[in-house]
Amino acid sequence: MVIRALIQALPGSLVKFFARPYVAGDSLESAVDVARQLYDERGVLTTLDLLQENVEEQAQVEDACQVYRQMVEAAAAFPEGDLRPTLSLKPSSYTTRPLERGEGMDAAGSEDAVRMIVQYAGEKGVPVTCDMEDRHWTEWTLDLVNRLWEEGHRHLGVVLQARLERTEKDLQRIPIGMRVRLVIGIYLEPVSVATQDKTVMKERLLRFAKILLERGNYVEFATHDEAYVRRFLTEVVPATGVSSDRYEVQMLYGVPRDKLVQELRAGKVGDGGPVKVRSYVPFATSWKHAIAYCRRRLMENPSIASAVTRNILRGMIGRS
């Protein structure tokens, strides 16, 4: 709690400084360079995301749409197949009326923007995943991805959060065959709608993964907990009998798991052979729109959060 309070109080400039390992620079070009480097050096695939939160002006929405068109073109320039990055997008980046702000907010413009990006990406052969934001967006996002899937956009995936109490029922709303990224969820939610117990969240990841694999979905198992990655591959996958083209493991850019990644790529975890590993690679064209994401990541990662705290305390002691 003390660490969270300190990080919440940090000015944006310090958040940016300490969170740099999580963000692939301040341009699409830098993110593309990271994607190439991850694949060339470690065989790691990528999904690219533009960080843009707290949108206040319509011009920012239009800028984000333009950047995403450029992202589609950059991804399409990679060879077709696994090497080609996928794209992730947050619906709140495309409206000045985000749902989390409460009464009177209607996400105006978000659906049109997401639809445009998904359509363009489909034309270029680039897979897209619609991120799941806080609880205010859950119903809206599920409704939208289902409509888009019914319209034939089979390159579309979605994210589900294990912390939310509603998610087990939401599994049944996911179209058969759709890609699903299973995550704990980074948004702090009230106890009325979400468990606060990390162990419960992680156990749900395993249970939900099994349900989705048995339903015929493609599972993107996203966690840095090595024990649960291993359990997914040694317990869940064998129990469902699916082949390795039905799942992958995903991790955040900047979180060190080199040894585990090597083992996964070499097929040393489980009996299914080499495992696809994908890194979530966000970038920001303006750091002010990335601060909220960076702050959440600092609060979620104890090692970086502790380093932040130590540096703050050293500075305070040095000035005393």
C-alpha positions as a Markdown table, in Angstrom:
| # | Residue | x | y | z |
|---|---|---|---|---|
| 1 | Met | 0.0 | 0.0 | 0.0 |
| 2 | Val | 2.9 | 2.4 | 0.8 |
| 3 | Ile | 4.5 | 1.7 | -2.6 |
| 4 | Arg | 1.2 | 2.2 | -4.4 |
| 5 | Ala | 0.7 | 5.5 | -2.6 |
| 6 | Leu | 4.2 | 6.7 | -3.5 |
| 7 | Ile | 3.8 | 5.8 | -7.1 |
| 8 | Gln | 0.4 | 7.5 | -7.3 |
| 9 | Ala | 2.0 | 10.6 | -6.0 |
| 10 | Leu | 5.0 | 10.5 | -8.5 |
| 11 | Pro | 5.0 | 13.3 | -11.0 |
| 12 | Gly | 4.7 | 12.2 | -14.6 |
| 13 | Ser | 8.3 | 12.9 | -15.4 |
| 14 | Leu | 9.5 | 10.4 | -12.8 |
| 15 | Val | 6.9 | 7.8 | -13.9 |
| 16 | Lys | 8.3 | 8.2 | -17.4 |
| 17 | Phe | 11.9 | 7.8 | -16.2 |
| 18 | Phe | 11.3 | 4.6 | -14.2 |
| 19 | Ala | 8.8 | 3.0 | -16.7 |
| 20 | Arg | 11.0 | 3.3 | -19.8 |
| 21 | Pro | 11.8 | -0.4 | -19.8 |
| 22 | Tyr | 8.1 | -1.1 | -20.5 |
| 23 | Val | 7.7 | 1.2 | -23.5 |
| 24 | Ala | 9.4 | 0.7 | -26.9 |
| 25 | Gly | 10.2 | 4.4 | -27.5 |
| 26 | Asp | 8.3 | 7.4 | -28.7 |
| 27 | Ser | 7.6 | 6.4 | -32.3 |
| 28 | Leu | 6.2 | 3.6 | -34.5 |
| 29 | Glu | 9.7 | 3.2 | -36.0 |
| 30 | Ser | 11.2 | 2.4 | -32.6 |
| 31 | Ala | 8.5 | -0.1 | -31.9 |
| 32 | Val | 9.0 | -1.8 | -35.3 |
| 33 | Asp | 12.8 | -2.0 | -34.5 |
| 34 | Val | 12.0 | -3.6 | -31.2 |
| 35 | Ala | 9.8 | -6.1 | -32.9 |
| 36 | Arg | 12.5 | -7.1 | -35.4 |
| 37 | Gln | 15.1 | -7.3 | -32.7 |
| 38 | Leu | 13.0 | -9.6 | -30.5 |
| 39 | Tyr | 12.4 | -12.0 | -33.3 |
| 40 | Asp | 15.9 | -12.0 | -34.7 |
| 41 | Glu | 17.6 | -12.4 | -31.3 |
| 42 | Arg | 15.1 | -14.5 | -29.4 |
| 43 | Gly | 12.5 | -15.8 | -31.8 |
| 44 | Val | 9.8 | -13.8 | -29.9 |
| 45 | Leu | 6.7 | -12.6 | -31.8 |
| 46 | Thr | 5.1 | -9.3 | -31.0 |
| 47 | Thr | 1.9 | -7.3 | -30.8 |
| 48 | Leu | 2.2 | -3.6 | -31.1 |
| 49 | Asp | 0.0 | -1.1 | -29.3 |
| 50 | Leu | -0.2 | 2.7 | -29.3 |
| 51 | Leu | -0.5 | 4.2 | -25.8 |
| 52 | Gln | -3.0 | 7.0 | -25.8 |
| 53 | Glu | -5.2 | 7.6 | -22.7 |
| 54 | Asn | -7.0 | 10.5 | -21.2 |
| 55 | Val | -8.0 | 11.8 | -24.7 |
| 56 | Glu | -9.5 | 15.4 | -24.4 |
| 57 | Glu | -9.7 | 16.6 | -28.0 |
| 58 | Gln | -11.1 | 15.2 | -31.3 |
| 59 | Ala | -7.8 | 16.0 | -33.0 |
| 60 | Gln | -6.1 | 13.4 | -30.7 |
| 61 | Val | -8.7 | 10.8 | -31.8 |
| 62 | Glu | -7.9 | 11.6 | -35.5 |
| 63 | Asp | -4.2 | 11.4 | -34.8 |
| 64 | Ala | -4.6 | 8.0 | -33.2 |
| 65 | Cys | -6.6 | 6.7 | -36.2 |
| 66 | Gln | -3.9 | 7.9 | -38.5 |
| 67 | Val | -1.1 | 6.3 | -36.5 |
| 68 | Tyr | -3.0 | 3.0 | -36.4 |
| 69 | Arg | -3.3 | 3.0 | -40.2 |
| 70 | Gln | 0.5 | 3.5 | -40.3 |
| 71 | Met | 0.9 | 0.6 | -37.8 |
| 72 | Val | -1.2 | -1.7 | -40.1 |
| 73 | Glu | 1.1 | -0.8 | -43.0 |
| 74 | Ala | 4.2 | -1.3 | -40.9 |
| 75 | Ala | 3.0 | -4.7 | -39.8 |
| 76 | Ala | 1.9 | -5.7 | -43.3 |
| 77 | Ala | 5.5 | -5.0 | -44.5 |
| 78 | Phe | 6.7 | -8.0 | -42.5 |
| 79 | Pro | 6.5 | -11.4 | -44.2 |
| 80 | Glu | 3.1 | -13.0 | -43.9 |
| 81 | Gly | 2.9 | -15.6 | -41.1 |
| 82 | Asp | 4.0 | -15.7 | -37.4 |
| 83 | Leu | 6.8 | -13.1 | -37.9 |
| 84 | Arg | 4.2 | -10.4 | -38.8 |
| 85 | Pro | 3.3 | -8.4 | -35.7 |
| 86 | Thr | -0.3 | -8.3 | -34.6 |
| 87 | Leu | -1.9 | -5.1 | -33.4 |
| 88 | Ser | -3.6 | -4.3 | -30.1 |
| 89 | Leu | -5.9 | -1.4 | -29.6 |
| 90 | Lys | -7.8 | 0.3 | -26.7 |
| 91 | Pro | -11.3 | 1.6 | -27.6 |
| 92 | Ser | -10.9 | 4.5 | -25.2 |
| 93 | Ser | -8.2 | 6.0 | -27.4 |
| 94 | Tyr | -10.9 | 7.0 | -30.0 |
| 95 | Thr | -13.4 | 9.0 | -28.0 |
| 96 | Thr | -13.5 | 12.2 | -25.9 |
| 97 | Arg | -16.4 | 10.6 | -24.0 |
| 98 | Pro | -14.8 | 7.5 | -22.4 |
| 99 | Leu | -17.2 | 5.3 | -20.4 |
| 100 | Glu | -15.1 | 5.3 | -17.2 |
| 101 | Arg | -15.9 | 8.9 | -16.6 |
| 102 | Gly | -19.4 | 8.0 | -15.6 |
| 103 | Glu | -22.8 | 9.3 | -16.3 |
| 104 | Gly | -23.4 | 10.9 | -19.7 |
| 105 | Met | -20.4 | 9.3 | -21.3 |
| 106 | Asp | -21.3 | 7.2 | -24.4 |
| 107 | Ala | -17.9 | 6.3 | -26.1 |
| 108 | Ala | -19.0 | 8.3 | -29.1 |
| 109 | Gly | -16.8 | 7.6 | -32.0 |
| 110 | Ser | -15.0 | 4.6 | -30.6 |
| 111 | Glu | -17.0 | 2.0 | -32.6 |
| 112 | Asp | -16.5 | 3.7 | -35.9 |
| 113 | Ala | -12.8 | 4.1 | -35.3 |
| 114 | Val | -12.3 | 0.5 | -34.2 |
| 115 | Arg | -14.3 | -0.7 | -37.1 |
| 116 | Met | -12.2 | 1.3 | -39.5 |
| 117 | Ile | -9.0 | -0.1 | -38.1 |
| 118 | Val | -10.2 | -3.7 | -38.1 |
| 119 | Gln | -11.4 | -3.3 | -41.6 |
| 120 | Tyr | -8.1 | -1.9 | -42.9 |
| 121 | Ala | -6.1 | -4.4 | -41.0 |
| 122 | Gly | -8.1 | -7.2 | -42.5 |
| 123 | Glu | -7.5 | -5.9 | -46.0 |
| 124 | Lys | -3.7 | -6.0 | -45.2 |
| 125 | Gly | -3.7 | -9.4 | -43.5 |
| 126 | Val | -2.8 | -8.0 | -40.1 |
| 127 | Pro | -4.5 | -9.6 | -37.0 |
| 128 | Val | -5.9 | -7.2 | -34.4 |
| 129 | Thr | -6.8 | -7.7 | -30.7 |
| 130 | Cys | -9.3 | -5.5 | -29.0 |
| 131 | Asp | -7.9 | -4.8 | -25.5 |
| 132 | Met | -10.2 | -5.0 | -22.4 |
| 133 | Glu | -10.1 | -1.9 | -20.3 |
| 134 | Asp | -11.7 | -1.3 | -16.9 |
| 135 | Arg | -15.1 | -2.6 | -16.0 |
| 136 | His | -17.0 | 0.2 | -17.6 |
| 137 | Trp | -15.9 | -1.0 | -21.0 |
| 138 | Thr | -16.4 | -4.8 | -20.6 |
| 139 | Glu | -20.0 | -5.1 | -22.0 |
| 140 | Trp | -19.4 | -2.5 | -24.7 |
| 141 | Thr | -16.2 | -4.3 | -25.9 |
| 142 | Leu | -17.8 | -7.8 | -25.9 |
| 143 | Asp | -20.8 | -6.5 | -27.9 |
| 144 | Leu | -18.6 | -4.8 | -30.4 |
| 145 | Val | -16.2 | -7.8 | -31.0 |
| 146 | Asn | -19.2 | -10.1 | -31.5 |
| 147 | Arg | -20.7 | -7.7 | -34.1 |
| 148 | Leu | -17.4 | -7.5 | -35.9 |
| 149 | Trp | -17.0 | -11.2 | -35.9 |
| 150 | Glu | -20.5 | -11.8 | -37.3 |
| 151 | Glu | -19.5 | -9.4 | -40.1 |
| 152 | Gly | -16.7 | -11.7 | -41.0 |
| 153 | His | -13.6 | -10.2 | -39.3 |
| 154 | Arg | -11.9 | -13.5 | -38.5 |
| 155 | His | -8.6 | -11.8 | -37.8 |
| 156 | Leu | -10.0 | -10.2 | -34.7 |
| 157 | Gly | -9.3 | -11.2 | -31.1 |
| 158 | Val | -10.3 | -10.0 | -27.6 |
| 159 | Val | -8.9 | -9.8 | -24.1 |
| 160 | Leu | -10.6 | -11.2 | -21.0 |
| 161 | Gln | -9.6 | -10.4 | -17.4 |
| 162 | Ala | -9.5 | -13.1 | -14.8 |
| 163 | Arg | -10.0 | -10.7 | -11.9 |
| 164 | Leu | -13.5 | -9.8 | -12.9 |
| 165 | Glu | -16.3 | -12.0 | -11.4 |
| 166 | Arg | -18.3 | -11.8 | -14.6 |
| 167 | Thr | -15.6 | -13.3 | -16.8 |
| 168 | Glu | -16.5 | -17.0 | -16.4 |
| 169 | Lys | -20.0 | -16.3 | -17.9 |
| 170 | Asp | -18.4 | -14.0 | -20.5 |
| 171 | Leu | -16.4 | -17.0 | -21.9 |
| 172 | Gln | -19.6 | -18.3 | -23.4 |
| 173 | Arg | -20.1 | -15.1 | -25.3 |
| 174 | Ile | -16.8 | -15.5 | -27.2 |
| 175 | Pro | -17.3 | -16.7 | -30.8 |
| 176 | Ile | -15.9 | -20.2 | -31.4 |
| 177 | Gly | -12.5 | -19.8 | -33.1 |
| 178 | Met | -11.8 | -16.3 | -31.9 |
| 179 | Arg | -8.4 | -15.6 | -30.3 |
| 180 | Val | -8.6 | -14.8 | -26.6 |
| 181 | Arg | -5.8 | -13.2 | -24.6 |
| 182 | Leu | -6.3 | -14.3 | -21.0 |
| 183 | Val | -4.8 | -11.8 | -18.5 |
| 184 | Ile | -5.2 | -11.1 | -14.8 |
| 185 | Gly | -6.0 | -7.5 | -15.6 |
| 186 | Ile | -4.1 | -4.4 | -14.6 |
| 187 | Tyr | -7.1 | -2.2 | -13.7 |
| 188 | Leu | -7.8 | -1.8 | -10.0 |
| 189 | Glu | -11.5 | -2.8 | -9.5 |
| 190 | Pro | -13.8 | -2.8 | -6.5 |
| 191 | Val | -14.4 | -5.9 | -4.5 |
| 192 | Ser | -18.1 | -5.9 | -5.6 |
| 193 | Val | -17.0 | -6.8 | -9.2 |
| 194 | Ala | -13.6 | -8.4 | -8.9 |
| 195 | Thr | -11.5 | -10.7 | -6.7 |
| 196 | Gln | -8.6 | -9.0 | -4.9 |
| 197 | Asp | -6.8 | -12.3 | -4.4 |
| 198 | Lys | -3.9 | -12.8 | -6.9 |
| 199 | Thr | -3.8 | -16.6 | -6.4 |
| 200 | Val | -7.5 | -16.8 | -7.3 |
| 201 | Met | -6.9 | -14.8 | -10.4 |
| 202 | Lys | -4.1 | -17.1 | -11.5 |
| 203 | Glu | -6.1 | -20.2 | -10.9 |
| 204 | Arg | -8.8 | -18.7 | -13.0 |
| 205 | Leu | -6.4 | -18.3 | -15.8 |
| 206 | Leu | -5.8 | -22.0 | -15.9 |
| 207 | Arg | -9.5 | -22.9 | -15.6 |
| 208 | Phe | -10.6 | -20.3 | -18.2 |
| 209 | Ala | -7.8 | -21.5 | -20.6 |
| 210 | Lys | -9.1 | -25.0 | -20.4 |
| 211 | Ile | -12.7 | -24.0 | -21.1 |
| 212 | Leu | -11.6 | -21.9 | -24.1 |
| 213 | Leu | -9.4 | -24.6 | -25.6 |
| 214 | Glu | -12.2 | -27.1 | -25.2 |
| 215 | Arg | -14.6 | -24.7 | -26.9 |
| 216 | Gly | -12.3 | -24.3 | -29.9 |
| 217 | Asn | -10.8 | -20.9 | -29.2 |
| 218 | Tyr | -7.2 | -19.9 | -29.7 |
| 219 | Val | -5.7 | -19.1 | -26.3 |
| 220 | Glu | -3.1 | -16.4 | -25.6 |
| 221 | Phe | -2.0 | -17.2 | -22.1 |
| 222 | Ala | -0.6 | -13.9 | -20.7 |
| 223 | Thr | 1.3 | -14.0 | -17.4 |
| 224 | His | 4.8 | -13.7 | -16.1 |
| 225 | Asp | 4.3 | -16.2 | -13.3 |
| 226 | Glu | 6.6 | -19.0 | -14.4 |
| 227 | Ala | 4.8 | -21.6 | -12.3 |
| 228 | Tyr | 1.5 | -20.9 | -14.0 |
| 229 | Val | 3.0 | -20.9 | -17.5 |
| 230 | Arg | 4.4 | -24.3 | -16.8 |
| 231 | Arg | 1.1 | -25.5 | -15.3 |
| 232 | Phe | -0.7 | -24.3 | -18.4 |
| 233 | Leu | 1.6 | -26.3 | -20.7 |
| 234 | Thr | 1.9 | -29.4 | -18.5 |
| 235 | Glu | -1.6 | -29.6 | -17.1 |
| 236 | Val | -4.1 | -27.7 | -19.2 |
| 237 | Val | -2.8 | -28.3 | -22.7 |
| 238 | Pro | -2.4 | -32.1 | -22.3 |
| 239 | Ala | -5.8 | -32.4 | -20.6 |
| 240 | Thr | -7.4 | -30.8 | -23.7 |
| 241 | Gly | -5.3 | -32.6 | -26.3 |
| 242 | Val | -4.9 | -29.6 | -28.5 |
| 243 | Ser | -1.9 | -29.1 | -30.8 |
| 244 | Ser | 0.6 | -26.2 | -30.4 |
| 245 | Asp | -1.1 | -24.2 | -33.1 |
| 246 | Arg | -4.0 | -23.5 | -30.7 |
| 247 | Tyr | -2.2 | -21.5 | -28.1 |
| 248 | Glu | 0.8 | -19.2 | -27.3 |
| 249 | Val | 2.3 | -17.6 | -24.2 |
| 250 | Gln | 2.4 | -13.8 | -24.0 |
| 251 | Met | 4.4 | -11.4 | -21.8 |
| 252 | Leu | 5.0 | -7.7 | -21.5 |
| 253 | Tyr | 7.9 | -6.0 | -23.1 |
| 254 | Gly | 10.5 | -5.1 | -20.5 |
| 255 | Val | 9.8 | -7.8 | -18.0 |
| 256 | Pro | 12.8 | -10.1 | -17.9 |
| 257 | Arg | 12.0 | -13.8 | -18.4 |
| 258 | Asp | 14.9 | -14.8 | -20.7 |
| 259 | Lys | 15.5 | -18.2 | -19.3 |
| 260 | Leu | 11.8 | -19.2 | -19.5 |
| 261 | Val | 11.5 | -17.8 | -23.0 |
| 262 | Gln | 14.5 | -19.9 | -24.1 |
| 263 | Glu | 12.9 | -23.0 | -22.6 |
| 264 | Leu | 9.6 | -22.4 | -24.2 |
| 265 | Arg | 11.1 | -21.8 | -27.6 |
| 266 | Ala | 13.2 | -24.9 | -27.3 |
| 267 | Gly | 10.2 | -27.0 | -26.4 |
| 268 | Lys | 11.5 | -27.9 | -22.9 |
| 269 | Val | 8.3 | -27.1 | -21.1 |
| 270 | Gly | 5.5 | -29.7 | -21.6 |
| 271 | Asp | 5.4 | -32.3 | -24.4 |
| 272 | Gly | 3.9 | -30.1 | -27.1 |
| 273 | Gly | 7.2 | -29.0 | -28.6 |
| 274 | Pro | 8.3 | -25.4 | -29.1 |
| 275 | Val | 5.9 | -22.8 | -27.8 |
| 276 | Lys | 5.1 | -19.5 | -29.5 |
| 277 | Val | 6.0 | -16.6 | -27.3 |
| 278 | Arg | 4.7 | -13.1 | -28.0 |
| 279 | Ser | 5.7 | -9.8 | -26.4 |
| 280 | Tyr | 3.2 | -7.0 | -25.9 |
| 281 | Val | 5.2 | -4.0 | -27.3 |
| 282 | Pro | 3.6 | -0.6 | -26.5 |
| 283 | Phe | 4.9 | 2.8 | -27.8 |
| 284 | Ala | 3.8 | 6.4 | -27.4 |
| 285 | Thr | 3.9 | 9.3 | -29.8 |
| 286 | Ser | 3.4 | 11.5 | -26.8 |
| 287 | Trp | 4.5 | 10.5 | -23.4 |
| 288 | Lys | 1.7 | 12.3 | -21.6 |
| 289 | His | -0.7 | 9.8 | -23.1 |
| 290 | Ala | 1.5 | 6.9 | -21.8 |
| 291 | Ile | 1.8 | 8.0 | -18.2 |
| 292 | Ala | -1.4 | 6.2 | -17.0 |
| 293 | Tyr | -0.2 | 2.9 | -18.5 |
| 294 | Cys | 3.3 | 3.3 | -17.0 |
| 295 | Arg | 1.9 | 4.1 | -13.6 |
| 296 | Arg | -0.2 | 0.9 | -13.6 |
| 297 | Arg | 2.8 | -1.1 | -14.6 |
| 298 | Leu | 5.0 | 0.3 | -11.9 |
| 299 | Met | 2.3 | -0.5 | -9.3 |
| 300 | Glu | 1.9 | -4.1 | -10.6 |
| 301 | Asn | 5.6 | -4.9 | -10.8 |
| 302 | Pro | 7.1 | -5.1 | -7.2 |
| 303 | Ser | 10.7 | -5.1 | -8.3 |
| 304 | Ile | 10.5 | -1.9 | -10.3 |
| 305 | Ala | 8.2 | -0.3 | -7.7 |
| 306 | Ser | 10.7 | -1.1 | -5.0 |
| 307 | Ala | 13.5 | 0.4 | -7.0 |
| 308 | Val | 11.4 | 3.5 | -7.4 |
| 309 | Thr | 10.9 | 3.7 | -3.7 |
| 310 | Arg | 14.6 | 3.2 | -2.9 |
| 311 | Asn | 15.6 | 5.9 | -5.2 |
| 312 | Ile | 13.0 | 8.3 | -3.8 |
| 313 | Leu | 14.2 | 7.6 | -0.2 |
| 314 | Arg | 17.8 | 8.0 | -1.2 |
| 315 | Gly | 17.0 | 11.4 | -2.7 |
| 316 | Met | 15.1 | 12.4 | 0.4 |
| 317 | Ile | 18.0 | 11.3 | 2.7 |
| 318 | Gly | 20.5 | 13.0 | 0.5 |
| 319 | Arg | 18.7 | 16.3 | 0.7 |
| 320 | Ser | 18.3 | 16.1 | 4.5 |
